[in-house]
Amino acid sequence: MSAWTATARQAAKLARLSSSKSTSASSSQAASLIHRRGLAGGGDHHGPPKVNFWEDPLSPSKWKEEHFVIVSATGWGLLFYGGYKFFTGEKKDKKEEVGEASH
């Protein structure tokens, strides 16, 4: 129980000390605690501006990164699907026999 009261006393002392500071000091402290967005900004602003892939389809180096990923994934998907359809295509040895209907 003594550890509990010691912790409570320490918390009360810290609360009194923090409330007794002047308003200007607390506002400057609050300004220093504001979270800055670091690397979460608008992306890399070095070099030429990035464009949509349909604006310059022959220059992938100028495309936006997310457009490059979408176009690349779509291309690989089409390549695999085309290869699958080519190598496992329909068999030509099936013959449909048309029988005469007996009346």
MOUR-V817113 format. One record per backbone hydrogen bond with DSSP energy under -1.0 kcal/mol. NH is the residue of the N-H (numbers start at 1). CO is the residue of the C=O. If there is no record, write none. Layout:
# MOUR-V817113
nh | co
NH | CO
NH | CO
This chain:
# MOUR-V817113
nh | co
5 | 1
6 | 2
7 | 3
8 | 4
9 | 5
10 | 6
11 | 7
12 | 8
13 | 9
14 | 10
15 | 11
16 | 12
17 | 13
18 | 14
19 | 15
20 | 16
26 | 22
27 | 23
28 | 24
29 | 25
30 | 26
31 | 27
32 | 28
40 | 37
51 | 62
55 | 52
59 | 56
62 | 59
64 | 51
68 | 64
69 | 65
70 | 66
71 | 67
72 | 68
73 | 69
74 | 70
75 | 71
76 | 72
77 | 73
78 | 74
79 | 75
80 | 76
81 | 77
82 | 78
83 | 79
84 | 80
85 | 81
86 | 82
87 | 83
88 | 84
